[in-house]
Every structure is written in C-alpha cells, then in structure tokens.
C-alpha cells in the first residue's frame, strides 16, 4: 500500500494545461481553507478561554469549512496520486501490464463517481429545507461540498485517464466495466434473494479485487457500497453521500488536518532538530546511543504531530548520516525507524486514537492517558534489540559533551520539549479539545520558529498547506467511505452475526483479545489504521464490552496491532514509507526487520495480557 505521488512523465497539450489550471485552483482553495480553519479555531479558543465570550457559531462554521477541506483535499490527493492504495500486487508487473491495470483502476474510479452524481444531487436537494441551528443557513451549503467533490474528482480522474492511458486501454477498460456492470444488473433479482451472501460478493470479493489492481482504498469502499445497494437491495444509493458526509464531518476529526499541519511545521520551525541535538548530547556517546536517540525522539515528536510520516521525515535526516558514519547498516536503520513508528502509534495525539474516539465514543482524554505506557513498553522492547545489535560498537572516536554544552542544548530544546506536555495536559485535563490544542500548537510552533529559532522559511508554508490538505483529504475520504460501508454492513445484520461468532471464541475474554489483535494486525497491513477502525470499531468495541474488556485497553490493543500491521512487509504501507524516507530499497531492508518486529510482538502480548499497562493511570 502506498500514499506517495505517482511518478509519471509530465504530459503536454490541452489536457495538461487543464490539469495544471484545475490543480492550482483546487490547491489554492484547499490551502486557504486550512488557513481559515487555523484562524477560526484560534479565534474561538481565545474568545472562550481568554475573554470568556465563546463564539457560538464557530463550531458550525468550522464544520462546514472542514467538509469542504476534506473533499477539496481528496481532489488534490487524486490529482497527485496520493490516496491510500495497495500496490504489493501491481508493483512487479511489466510496464505494459501495469498501464492496463492502472487504466482499469481509473475507469472504476470514474464509474463509481458517475454513479454518485445523481444520488449526491438528491441528497443535497433533501437538505435545502433544513437549516443549521446557529448560523441559520441551509445545510445544503455543507452537503454541496460532496457534490462539488464528486464532480471535481470525476474531472480529475477522466483527465488522468486521457493523459496517461492509450485509446485501446481506455476502450478495453470501459468494455470490461460495462460488461461486469451489465452482468450485475441482469443478475439483480437473483442477488436480492441471496441475502447476506452478497456481503461476500461485494464487500469481500469486489473490494479485494479493486484493491489488488491498485484502486485507491476509499474508492474501493465506495464502489462496493454503491454496487451492493444498487444491485442487491432496494435501499436508495442517495443514502451513501449522507453517510460519507456524516463520517467526515465529526468535529473531533478536524484535529487530523491540524496535527498534520503541526507535524510539518515542527520540522520547518526547528523544534525537532533542537530536541534531537539535546538527546544526542545526553546519550549519543553510548554504544547504540544514536539508535536510542531515535527511539526517544520518535516518542517526543509523536507527542506533537500525531502523524507518523511527519515524525519519520523530521527525525531520519537529522540522525541517519552520523549513524552511518558509526558503521550502522542502512537496512538496520530503516528497520528501526519503521519499528519506532509502530512503538509510537499509541502516543497522543495519534490520529488513529482520535479516530477511535470519534467512531466508538471512547473518551479521547482517557485514550491519551492510556497510550503513553504501552509506547514505553514497545520502546523498551526495541531498546533490547538495539543493545544486542550494538554491544560491540566502537565508540572510541565519538565526541562527548560537557555539562555546560548539555545545559545550553537543553535550553535551546526547551520550547520543543514543552509542547508535547502542553498538548497532552490540555486535552487530559479538559482545558482544550484535541482540535483546539492542535491549533494552539500550530500558532505556538510558528511563533517559536520565527522568534526563538529564527529559521522559519515562509516560502515553504504554501507547499506545506497544500500537502496538509492532500493528506487530510486522503485520510478523511477513507473515513467517509468506510462509514458508508460500515453502515451497509450494519443494515445487513452482519454486526449481530459477528457478535454471535466472537462471543463464542475459545478462551473467553483472553481468546477474544488474542483473535482481535491478530485480526487488527491483518487489517492494519491491508487497510491501514484509519479505515480499519472506522469499519470494524463500531462492530467490535460493543463485543469487547460484552466480554468484560475495558474499552481503553481494547482500543490500545487495536491501535498497537494495526500499527504493527501497517509497518510489516509485504503489505504494510508504513514499511515502504520508512524505506522512502530513508532512501533505501525495501529489498535491502526486509531481511533486517524481523528482530524488531519480534520485539514488538512481545510488547503487544504484554499489552494484551497485562491490562494495567493501558489502564493503570486512568
């Protein structure tokens, strides 16, 4: 699976000019909304906590802008090829076969978007007469974002198809999609009689096939949901846009773009490098010292950004050159970087933790408290591996820092070291929501970068805003699509069948936890954390409650397990992301990952069978 931009030669001609014009317009609008959200949330937080005069309309306006940001970000991500997708099966195809498969994937994207145009229009029409309680404007202003997003994504997909596929590939893909669609149409009466066997056809078979050919996960979910409703039920497809909008518009999810933005800014402002330099002065002279610094830095930086890609990108360039000078192999370094991202998956403000709280109703403050110690357990397990691998490292030429230098570096790092504490404390103590504290972090980071470190490059801000919109759109469209798919699964009665199955597993509570952990590892490797938790969180968390499992304990198991799957080859996108950041071929890394993964499995077993690790401080 990957979320990296496609590498294709730039096209020329009318379609290329149209693509550039559309791309620049949408990117500018999305970047402007990111800035508007920061300003709005900052103003609302200041008015509430400083002046005691809350802006009662701010949440509604922020939600409207948020949905528009999500859909425009999705358009940017589609244009850049940055939507989450599984590439393990298509990566090794010949160029000709890969081109045909890519054309088929784009044709399926076009198909599902065309199929959503009229249902989305009907959904927007149905909201014209409903007004928002505070702003007193029609809800259609918010829901119209879904329609605009569908149309813009369709234009983008068609444009990409014309630019990068031959006429033969386009015609062949169109013929295949039409033939399969026609077969489903004529088989519709039979499918309606199959009952829940349709779940295997659409939500297993069609989703799996779509993902195998590299179709973005969000569109695979949408395709399966639309096809299921269209061909095997009498439920109107206009339900889907409403569920997608509902999934994307939870106010707590607004923390996602805010923390993505914060993760990029801490590197730009110099906070990450200052913290790393301080850690190097403390333990860099020990055997394996820089590896321990990497683990500590991931723990600290993860407490600021909430985005694993931002964490790894901030830390690897600062440490890898010196680590290589000391004789560390590139494979071990990237493997440790990948494993450290798993370790830090439960550290607040993890985006997956925020998503868990959003879709299951578990207290985010409790999740933030419960996630700290499990990450320490993972860090200790990885530190044992580092100790075994570096016990013979030659440290005779390594520089040691005197106490005065350490104190100076500590003073320089203090603004960065204090930010994770502020973020966690503000949310856990109820001073600010996850979204508000992210906004505070953004403003704080900009001010520190400008006036303390004096290395804030404003020329890089606009690309960061666009990247924030793109990554947020990719994540949020998956959340929306998975919400629609989860609703369809629930309507089918599958949730009750799953309850009956899981309650009867051998081993009772502990057997359920072990099976859940294994399932979330698999789901994390194939679907990634956010879509997996949106799909299965509402189904499995009630079962955990019935089995007598603490909901925070279960959430931490789920998040740690999905993180393990996310960074486990051959499917985990996180593993390939770490390789890309470390600029090392996955083939050179894969043989080095197993000791680190084994340590994380041990940590996961401890987290499962010692609940106190997750809930001892609640």
C-alpha positions in Angstrom: 0.0 0.0 0.0 1.3 3.5 -0.6 0.4 7.1 -0.3 3.2 8.5 -2.4 2.8 10.5 -5.6 2.9 8.6 -8.9 6.0 9.1 -10.9 4.9 9.8 -14.4 6.3 12.0 -17.2 4.6 15.3 -17.4 2.0 15.4 -20.2 1.6 18.2 -22.7 -1.2 19.7 -24.7 -4.7 20.9 -23.8 -5.4 18.3 -21.1 -2.1 19.0 -19.4 -2.9 22.8 -19.3 -6.4 22.0 -18.0 -4.9 19.7 -15.4 -2.5 22.4 -14.2 -5.2 25.0 -14.1 -7.6 22.7 -12.2 -4.9 21.6 -9.8 -3.7 25.1 -9.0 -7.2 26.4 -8.4 -8.2 23.5 -6.1 -4.9 23.5 -4.3 -5.2 27.3 -3.6 -8.7 26.9 -2.3 -7.8 23.9 -0.1 -4.7 25.8 1.3 -6.9 28.9 2.0 -9.4 26.7 3.9 -6.6 25.2 6.1 -5.5 28.8 7.0 -9.1 29.8 7.6 -9.6 26.8 10.0 -6.5 27.7 12.0 -7.6 31.3 12.3 -11.2 30.4 13.1 -10.3 27.8 15.7 -7.6 30.0 17.2 -10.1 32.9 17.5 -12.8 30.7 19.0 -10.3 29.2 21.6 -9.1 32.7 22.5 -12.6 34.0 22.9 -13.7 31.1 25.0 -10.7 30.7 27.4 -9.2 34.3 27.4 -12.3 36.6 27.2 -15.0 34.2 28.4 -17.1 35.0 25.4 -17.5 31.9 23.2 -18.2 32.3 19.5 -21.3 30.2 19.5 -21.3 30.0 15.7 -17.7 28.9 15.3 -18.2 25.1 15.6 -20.9 25.1 12.8 -18.8 27.3 10.5 -15.7 25.2 11.2 -17.6 22.0 10.3 -18.8 23.5 7.0 -15.3 24.5 6.1 -14.0 21.1 7.3 -16.2 19.2 4.9 -15.1 21.5 2.0 -11.5 20.9 3.1 -11.9 17.2 3.1 -13.4 17.0 -0.4 -11.0 19.5 -2.0 -8.1 17.7 -0.3 -9.4 14.5 -1.8 -9.3 16.1 -5.2 -5.7 17.2 -4.7 -4.8 13.8 -3.5 -6.4 12.1 -6.5 -4.6 14.5 -8.9 -1.2 13.8 -7.2 -1.8 10.0 -6.8 -1.6 10.3 -3.0 -4.7 8.3 -2.0 -4.0 5.2 0.1 -3.9 2.1 -2.1 -2.4 -1.4 -2.1 0.5 -1.8 -4.6 2.0 -5.1 -3.4 0.4 -7.0 -6.3 0.9 -4.5 -9.2 4.4 -3.3 -8.2 6.2 -6.1 -10.1 4.0 -6.1 -13.2 5.6 -5.3 -16.5 5.2 -1.7 -17.7 2.6 -2.7 -20.3 0.5 -4.8 -17.8 0.8 -2.1 -15.2 -0.5 0.5 -17.6 -3.6 -1.6 -18.4 -4.3 -2.3 -14.8 -3.9 1.4 -13.9 -6.3 2.3 -16.7 -8.8 -0.2 -15.3 -8.4 1.3 -11.8 -9.0 4.8 -13.1 -12.0 3.6 -15.1 -13.5 2.1 -11.9 -12.9 5.4 -10.1 -14.8 7.2 -12.9 -17.6 4.6 -12.8 -18.3 5.0 -9.1 -18.1 8.8 -9.3 -20.5 8.8 -12.2 -22.8 6.5 -10.2 -22.7 9.0 -7.3 -23.6 12.2 -9.2 -27.4 11.9 -9.1 -27.6 10.3 -5.6 -25.5 13.2 -4.3 -27.7 15.8 -6.1 -30.7 14.2 -4.5 -29.0 14.2 -1.1 -28.2 17.9 -1.4 -31.8 18.7 -2.5 -33.1 16.9 0.5 -31.1 19.2 2.8 -32.2 22.5 1.2 -35.1 22.9 3.7 -33.0 22.1 6.8 -31.2 25.0 8.5 -28.3 24.9 10.8 -29.5 25.9 14.3 -26.9 28.6 15.0 -25.9 30.0 11.6 -29.5 29.6 10.3 -28.3 28.8 6.8 -29.3 25.8 4.8 -27.4 22.6 5.4 -27.1 22.3 1.7 -24.2 24.7 1.9 -22.3 22.0 3.7 -23.6 19.0 1.8 -22.9 20.7 -1.6 -19.2 20.1 -0.9 -19.8 16.4 -1.5 -21.4 17.1 -4.9 -18.6 19.5 -5.9 -16.1 17.0 -4.7 -17.6 14.2 -6.8 -17.7 16.4 -9.9 -14.1 17.6 -9.4 -12.8 14.2 -8.7 -14.6 12.9 -11.8 -13.0 15.6 -13.9 -9.6 14.8 -12.4 -9.9 11.1 -13.0 -11.1 11.5 -16.6 -8.2 13.9 -17.2 -5.7 11.5 -15.8 -7.2 8.6 -17.8 -6.9 10.6 -21.0 -3.4 11.8 -20.3 -1.9 8.5 -19.2 -3.8 5.8 -21.0 -3.9 4.9 -24.6 -7.2 4.8 -26.5 -7.0 1.0 -26.6 -6.6 0.8 -22.8 -9.5 3.2 -22.3 -11.8 1.3 -24.6 -10.8 -2.1 -23.1 -11.3 -0.9 -19.5 -14.7 0.7 -20.5 -15.8 -2.5 -22.2 -14.8 -4.7 -19.2 -16.5 -2.4 -16.6 -19.7 -2.2 -18.8 -19.8 -6.0 -19.2 -19.4 -6.6 -15.4 -21.9 -3.9 -14.6 -24.4 -5.3 -17.1 -24.0 -8.8 -15.6 -24.7 -7.4 -12.1 -27.8 -5.6 -13.5 -29.3 -8.7 -15.1 -28.4 -10.8 -12.0 -30.0 -8.3 -9.7 -33.2 -10.3 -8.9 -31.0 -13.3 -8.1 -28.7 -11.3 -5.9 -31.6 -9.9 -3.9 -32.5 -13.5 -3.0 -29.0 -14.4 -1.8 -29.3 -12.4 1.4 -26.0 -11.9 3.3 -24.1 -14.0 0.8 -24.0 -10.7 -1.1 -21.6 -9.4 1.6 -19.0 -11.9 0.3 -19.6 -10.8 -3.3 -19.4 -7.1 -2.8 -17.6 -6.3 0.5 -15.1 -9.1 0.2 -14.8 -10.1 -3.5 -15.3 -6.7 -5.1 -13.2 -4.8 -2.5 -10.4 -7.3 -2.7 -10.3 -7.2 -6.5 -10.4 -3.4 -6.6 -7.5 -3.2 -4.1 -5.5 -5.9 -5.8 -5.4 -3.8 -9.0 -4.3 -0.7 -7.1 -7.5 1.2 -7.0 -7.5 3.7 -4.0 -9.0 2.2 -0.9 -11.6 4.9 -0.4 -13.0 4.4 -3.9 -12.9 0.6 -3.5 -15.1 1.0 -0.4 -17.4 3.4 -2.3 -17.6 1.1 -5.3 -18.5 -1.9 -3.2 -21.1 0.0 -1.1 -22.8 1.6 -4.2 -22.8 -1.7 -6.1 -24.2 -3.6 -3.1 -27.1 -1.1 -2.6 -27.8 -0.8 -6.3 -27.8 -4.5 -7.3 -28.8 -6.5 -4.2 -31.1 -4.2 -2.2 -33.9 -1.8 -2.6 -32.2 0.9 -0.4 -31.6 4.1 -2.4 -28.0 5.0 -3.2 -28.6 8.6 -2.1 -28.0 7.2 1.4 -24.3 6.9 0.6 -23.4 10.6 0.2 -25.1 11.4 3.5 -23.2 8.7 5.3 -19.9 9.8 3.7 -20.6 13.4 4.8 -21.5 12.2 8.3 -18.3 10.2 8.6 -16.1 13.2 7.5 -17.8 15.9 9.5 -17.3 14.8 13.1 -15.8 17.9 14.8 -13.1 15.8 16.5 -11.7 14.7 13.2 -10.8 18.4 12.5 -7.8 17.5 14.7 -6.5 15.4 11.7 -5.5 18.3 9.4 -4.4 20.4 12.3 -2.0 17.8 13.6 -0.8 17.0 10.1 0.0 20.7 9.7 1.6 20.8 13.1 3.8 17.8 12.2 5.2 19.6 9.1 5.7 22.9 11.0 7.8 21.4 13.8 10.4 20.3 11.3 10.2 23.7 9.5 10.5 25.7 12.7 13.5 23.7 14.0 11.8 22.2 17.1 12.5 18.6 16.1 16.2 19.2 15.4 16.7 21.0 18.7 15.2 18.1 20.6 17.3 15.6 18.7 20.5 17.6 19.4 19.8 17.6 23.1 19.1 13.8 23.2 22.4 13.3 21.3 24.3 15.3 23.9 22.8 13.1 26.7 23.2 9.5 25.3 24.8 9.8 21.9 28.2 8.7 23.2 26.9 5.3 24.4 27.0 2.1 22.4 23.9 2.3 20.2 23.4 5.8 21.5 22.0 7.3 18.3 19.6 4.4 18.0 18.3 5.2 21.5 18.1 8.8 20.5 16.0 7.8 17.5 13.6 5.9 19.8 13.4 8.8 22.3 13.0 11.4 19.5 10.1 9.4 18.0 8.5 9.3 21.4 8.8 13.0 21.9 7.9 14.2 18.3 5.0 11.8 18.1 3.6 13.6 21.1 3.5 16.8 19.0 2.5 15.9 15.4 0.2 12.8 15.6 1.3 11.9 12.0 3.8 9.1 11.5 5.1 10.3 8.1 5.9 13.7 9.6 7.6 12.1 12.6 9.9 9.9 10.5 10.6 12.7 8.0 11.7 15.0 10.8 14.0 12.6 12.5 15.7 10.4 9.9 17.6 13.2 8.1 18.9 14.5 11.4 20.3 11.2 12.6 21.0 8.8 9.7 24.2 10.5 8.3 26.0 10.2 11.7 24.6 6.8 12.4 26.0 5.6 9.0 29.4 7.1 9.9 29.4 4.9 13.0 29.0 1.8 10.9 25.3 1.1 11.2 23.8 -0.6 8.2 21.1 1.2 6.2 18.8 -1.8 6.5 19.0 -1.8 10.3 18.4 2.0 10.5 15.3 2.0 8.3 14.0 -1.1 10.1 14.4 0.6 13.4 12.8 3.8 12.1 9.8 1.7 10.9 9.6 -0.2 14.2 9.8 3.0 16.2 6.8 4.3 14.3 4.8 1.2 15.5 6.0 1.8 19.1 4.8 5.4 19.0 1.4 4.7 17.4 -0.4 4.9 20.7 1.3 8.1 21.8 -1.1 11.0 21.9 -2.1 12.9 19.8 -2.2 9.8 17.5 -4.5 10.4 14.6 -5.7 6.8 14.9 -6.5 7.4 18.6 -8.5 10.4 17.7 -10.4 8.4 15.1 -11.1 5.7 17.7 -12.6 8.2 20.0 -14.7 9.7 17.1 -16.2 6.4 15.9 -16.6 4.5 19.1 -17.4 7.2 21.7 -14.4 6.3 23.9 -13.1 9.3 25.8 -10.2 10.8 23.9 -8.7 12.1 27.2 -8.7 8.5 28.5 -7.1 7.2 25.3 -4.4 9.9 25.5 -3.6 8.8 29.1 -3.8 5.1 28.3 -1.5 5.3 25.2 1.7 6.6 26.9 2.8 3.5 28.9 2.2 0.9 26.1 4.5 3.0 23.9 7.2 2.8 26.7 6.8 -1.0 26.7 7.4 -1.0 22.9 10.4 1.3 23.3 12.0 -0.9 25.9 11.5 -4.0 23.7 13.2 -2.2 20.8 15.9 -0.9 23.1 16.8 -4.5 24.0 17.2 -5.3 20.3 19.4 -2.2 19.9 21.5 -3.3 22.8 22.1 -6.8 21.4 22.9 -5.4 17.9 25.3 -2.6 19.1 27.1 -4.2 22.1 30.3 -4.4 20.1 30.2 -0.9 18.5 33.4 1.0 18.6 32.8 4.3 20.4 36.4 5.5 20.9 36.2 8.3 18.4 32.7 9.5 19.4 32.5 13.1 20.8 31.3 13.6 24.4 29.5 16.7 25.5 30.4 18.6 28.7 27.8 19.6 31.2 27.8 23.3 30.0 27.0 22.2 26.4 24.3 19.9 27.6 22.7 22.7 29.6 22.9 25.0 26.6 21.3 22.4 24.3 18.6 21.7 26.9 17.7 25.4 27.0 17.5 25.5 23.2 15.4 22.4 23.1 13.1 23.5 25.9 10.4 25.1 23.7 10.1 21.8 21.8 10.3 19.6 24.9 7.5 21.6 26.5 5.0 21.3 23.6 4.1 17.6 24.0 3.5 18.2 27.7 1.2 21.1 26.9 -0.7 19.1 24.3 -1.3 16.1 26.5 -2.1 18.1 29.6 -4.5 20.4 27.9 -6.6 17.5 26.5 -6.4 15.2 29.5 -7.3 18.0 32.0 -10.2 19.2 29.8 -8.7 22.7 29.2 -9.0 22.3 25.4 -10.2 19.8 22.9 -7.9 17.8 20.7 -8.7 20.1 17.8 -8.2 23.3 19.8 -4.9 22.2 21.3 -3.6 21.3 17.8 -4.4 24.9 16.7 -2.6 26.2 19.8 0.3 24.0 18.8 0.4 25.4 15.3 0.4 29.0 16.5 3.0 28.2 19.1 5.3 26.5 16.6 5.1 29.4 14.2 6.0 31.9 16.9 8.9 29.7 18.2 10.2 29.2 14.7 10.1 32.9 13.9 11.3 34.5 17.1 13.3 31.8 19.0 14.9 29.6 16.4 14.7 32.2 13.6 14.7 29.5 10.9 11.0 29.8 9.7 11.1 29.8 5.9 7.8 31.3 4.7 8.4 30.1 1.2 7.8 26.5 2.3 4.5 27.3 4.0 2.3 27.2 0.9 3.5 23.7 -0.2 3.0 22.5 3.4 -0.6 23.8 3.4 -1.3 22.0 0.1 0.3 18.8 1.4 -1.8 19.1 4.6 -4.9 19.4 2.6 -3.9 16.4 0.4 -3.0 14.1 3.2 -6.1 15.1 5.2 -8.3 14.6 2.2 -6.9 11.2 1.6 -7.5 10.2 5.2 -10.9 11.7 5.6 -12.3 10.3 2.3 -11.4 6.9 3.6 -13.2 7.7 6.9 -16.3 8.8 5.0 -16.2 5.9 2.6 -15.6 3.4 5.4 -18.5 5.0 7.4 -20.8 4.3 4.4 -19.6 0.8 4.1 -19.9 0.1 7.8 -23.5 1.4 7.7 -24.3 -1.0 4.9 -22.8 -3.9 6.9 -24.8 -3.0 9.9 -28.0 -2.8 7.9 -27.4 -6.3 6.6 -27.4 -7.8 10.1 -23.8 -8.7 9.8 -22.9 -7.0 13.1 -25.2 -9.3 15.1 -23.7 -12.3 13.3 -20.2 -11.1 14.2 -21.2 -10.7 17.8 -22.5 -14.2 18.0 -19.3 -15.5 16.4 -16.9 -13.6 18.6 -18.7 -14.3 21.8 -18.3 -18.0 21.2 -14.5 -18.0 20.6 -12.4 -20.4 22.6 -10.6 -19.0 25.6 -13.3 -16.5 26.5 -12.1 -12.9 27.1 -8.4 -13.7 26.5 -9.1 -15.7 23.4 -11.2 -12.8 22.1 -8.4 -10.3 22.7 -5.8 -12.6 21.0 -8.0 -13.1 18.0 -8.8 -9.4 17.9 -5.1 -8.5 18.0 -4.4 -10.8 15.1 -7.3 -9.5 13.1 -6.2 -5.9 13.6 -2.6 -6.7 12.6 -4.0 -8.2 9.3 -6.4 -5.3 8.8 -3.7 -2.7 9.6 -1.4 -4.2 6.9 -4.1 -4.3 4.2 -6.5 -1.4 5.1 -4.3 0.8 7.3 -5.4 2.0 10.8 -8.0 4.7 10.0 -10.2 2.7 7.6 -9.9 -0.4 9.6 -11.0 1.2 12.8 -13.9 3.1 11.1 -15.1 -0.2 9.6 -14.7 -2.5 12.5 -14.5 -0.3 15.5 -18.3 0.1 15.9 -18.7 -3.6 15.4 -16.0 -5.0 17.7 -16.0 -2.5 20.6 -19.5 -3.4 21.8 -18.4 -7.1 21.7 -15.4 -6.2 23.9 -17.7 -4.5 26.4 -19.9 -7.6 26.5 -16.8 -9.7 27.1 -15.8 -7.5 30.1 -12.9 -5.8 28.4 -12.1 -2.2 29.3 -12.7 -0.1 26.3 -9.4 1.9 26.6 -7.5 -1.4 27.0 -9.2 -2.7 23.8 -8.5 0.5 21.9 -4.8 0.4 22.8 -4.6 -3.2 21.7 -6.3 -2.4 18.4 -4.2 0.7 17.7 -0.9 -1.1 18.5 -1.9 -4.1 16.5 -2.8 -2.1 13.5 0.4 -0.2 13.8 2.3 -3.5 13.7 0.4 -4.5 10.6 0.9 -1.1 9.0 4.7 -1.4 9.2 5.0 -5.1 8.4 6.1 -6.2 4.9 5.0 -7.1 2.3 1.7 -5.2 2.5 2.2 -2.5 5.2 2.4 1.0 3.7 4.4 2.3 6.7 7.3 -0.1 5.9 7.6 1.3 2.3 7.1 4.9 3.6 10.1 4.4 6.0 12.1 3.0 3.1 11.3 6.0 1.0 12.2 8.4 3.8 15.5 6.5 4.5 16.1 6.3 0.7 16.8 2.6 0.9 15.4 -0.2 -1.3 12.8 -2.3 0.5 14.7 -5.4 -0.7 17.7 -4.2 1.3 15.6 -3.6 4.4 13.2 -6.5 4.6 15.7 -9.0 5.9 16.6 -6.7 8.8 13.0 -6.1 10.1 12.4 -9.4 11.8 14.2 -8.8 15.1 12.4 -5.5 15.6 9.1 -7.0 14.7 9.6 -9.9 17.1 10.3 -7.4 19.9 7.1 -5.5 19.0 5.1 -8.8 19.1 6.4 -9.4 22.6 5.4 -5.9 23.6 1.9 -6.5 22.1 1.5 -9.7 24.1 2.4 -7.9 27.3 -0.1 -5.1 26.5 -2.8 -7.7 25.8 -2.3 -9.8 28.9 -1.4 -7.1 31.4 -4.3 -4.6 31.2 -2.7 -2.3 33.8 -0.2 -1.1 31.2 -3.1 0.5 29.4 -5.5 1.5 32.2 -3.3 1.7 35.3 -3.2 5.5 35.2 -6.8 6.2 34.3 
